[in-house]
């Protein structure tokens, strides 16, 4: 994907993320233990940064205060599309951005809404994104995998690459 412009790469990334919406955010705590949890994506900006609403007093916030390098993964098994994004996480207390990215579903986690004192934004600055995208139906993918197993030839029809931002 290196021959594409940055804006085309960000658009590809954004389109794939918006198809899935729910990510797994992976952090490392002070004891070097890996921790992962699902997060609803609030927004992907024009720079390819990923935004999440979070509780300012949660364990993930404590973890990124010790180690701000994170991994964010997305999995869309229906379309055989997978993303693994490496980046740097930070907290952003920006009321205007909160209002811009707000979605009524978030109120299920923050009953006081946008005025909840625990509510803050987490920004993950994307440094590198790796993707796997089959572009084929499940039936075609399954057939190609079976064919590869029977013939002994490796399955390799997926589009795989990296985006460096």
C-alpha positions in Angstrom: 0.0 0.0 0.0 3.1 2.2 0.0 2.4 3.7 -3.4 -0.9 5.2 -2.1 -1.0 8.7 -0.6 -1.3 9.1 3.1 -4.9 10.3 2.7 -5.7 7.2 0.7 -4.1 5.0 3.3 -6.0 6.7 6.1 -9.3 6.4 4.2 -8.7 2.6 3.7 -7.9 2.2 7.4 -11.0 4.3 8.4 -13.3 2.4 6.1 -12.2 -0.9 7.6 -12.5 0.3 11.2 -15.9 1.8 10.6 -17.1 -1.6 9.3 -16.2 -3.2 12.6 -16.4 -0.4 15.2 -15.4 -2.7 18.2 -11.7 -3.0 18.8 -9.6 -4.9 21.3 -7.2 -2.5 23.0 -4.0 -4.1 24.3 -2.0 -2.5 27.1 0.8 -3.4 29.4 0.6 -2.7 33.1 3.4 -1.7 35.6 4.1 -5.4 36.2 4.6 -6.0 32.5 1.4 -8.0 32.3 -0.5 -7.8 29.0 -4.2 -6.8 29.4 -6.8 -6.6 26.6 -10.4 -5.3 26.6 -13.0 -4.4 24.0 -13.5 -0.8 23.2 -16.0 1.0 21.0 -14.4 3.2 18.4 -15.7 6.8 18.7 -13.8 8.3 15.7 -10.9 7.9 13.2 -9.6 11.3 12.3 -7.9 12.5 9.1 -4.5 11.7 10.5 -5.5 8.1 11.1 -5.7 8.6 14.9 -8.2 6.4 16.7 -10.4 7.9 19.4 -12.2 6.2 22.2 -14.3 7.4 25.1 -13.1 6.0 28.4 -13.3 6.3 32.2 -10.5 8.5 33.4 -10.0 6.4 36.5 -10.0 3.0 34.8 -7.1 0.4 34.8 -6.4 1.0 31.2 -5.7 4.7 31.9 -3.3 3.7 34.7 -1.6 1.2 32.4 -1.0 3.8 29.6 0.4 6.2 32.2 3.2 3.5 32.7 3.5 2.4 29.1 1.7 4.3 26.4 2.6 2.0 23.5 -0.6 0.0 22.7 -2.0 -2.4 20.1 -5.5 -2.1 18.7 -7.0 -4.9 16.8 -10.1 -5.3 14.7 -11.6 -8.5 13.4 -14.4 -8.8 10.8 -14.7 -12.5 10.2 -17.8 -12.0 8.0 -15.6 -10.2 5.4 -12.3 -11.9 6.3 -10.8 -8.6 7.2 -8.4 -8.1 10.1 -6.4 -5.1 11.4 -3.5 -4.8 13.9 -2.6 -1.2 14.7 0.4 -0.2 16.8 0.4 3.3 18.3 0.8 5.6 21.2 -2.1 6.3 23.6 -2.8 9.5 25.4 -5.7 11.1 27.3 -7.4 14.2 25.8 -9.7 16.2 27.9 -11.4 18.3 25.1 -15.1 19.1 25.5 -15.5 20.1 21.9 -14.1 16.8 20.6 -16.3 14.9 23.1 -19.4 16.7 21.8 -18.3 16.0 18.2 -17.6 12.3 18.7 -20.5 11.7 21.2 -22.9 8.8 20.4 -26.0 8.1 22.5 -24.9 4.5 23.0 -22.0 5.8 25.1 -24.6 6.8 27.7 -25.0 3.1 28.6 -21.4 3.3 30.0 -21.6 6.9 31.2 -25.2 7.5 32.5 -24.5 11.2 33.3 -23.7 11.6 29.6 -21.3 14.1 28.3 -21.2 15.8 31.7 -20.0 12.7 33.5 -16.8 13.8 35.4 -15.2 10.4 34.7 -15.5 10.8 31.0 -12.5 11.5 28.9 -11.1 10.7 25.5 -8.3 8.3 24.7 -6.4 9.0 21.5 -4.3 6.4 19.8 -1.8 7.9 17.4 -1.4 5.3 14.7 2.2 4.5 13.9 1.7 1.4 11.9 -1.3 -0.7 10.8 -1.1 -4.2 9.4 -4.0 -5.6 7.5 -5.3 -8.8 6.0 -8.2 -8.5 3.6 -9.6 -11.5 1.7 -12.1 -9.6 -0.5 -13.8 -13.0 -1.0 -16.9 -14.6 0.5 -16.6 -17.1 3.3 -17.5 -19.9 0.9 -14.7 -18.9 -1.5 -12.2 -18.6 1.3 -13.2 -22.0 2.7 -12.9 -23.6 -0.7 -9.5 -22.0 -1.3 -8.2 -23.3 2.1 -9.5 -26.8 1.5 -7.9 -26.7 -2.0 -4.6 -25.7 -0.5 -4.8 -28.4 2.1 -5.6 -31.1 -0.5 -3.0 -29.9 -3.1 -0.3 -29.1 -0.5 0.1 -25.6 -2.1 -0.1 -22.7 0.4 -3.2 -20.6 0.6 -2.3 -17.0 -0.3 -5.2 -15.2 -1.8 -5.5 -12.5 0.9 -4.4 -8.9 0.4 -1.9 -8.3 3.2 0.2 -5.2 3.8 1.3 -2.4 6.1 0.4 1.2 6.4 2.9 3.5 8.1 1.6 6.8 9.2 
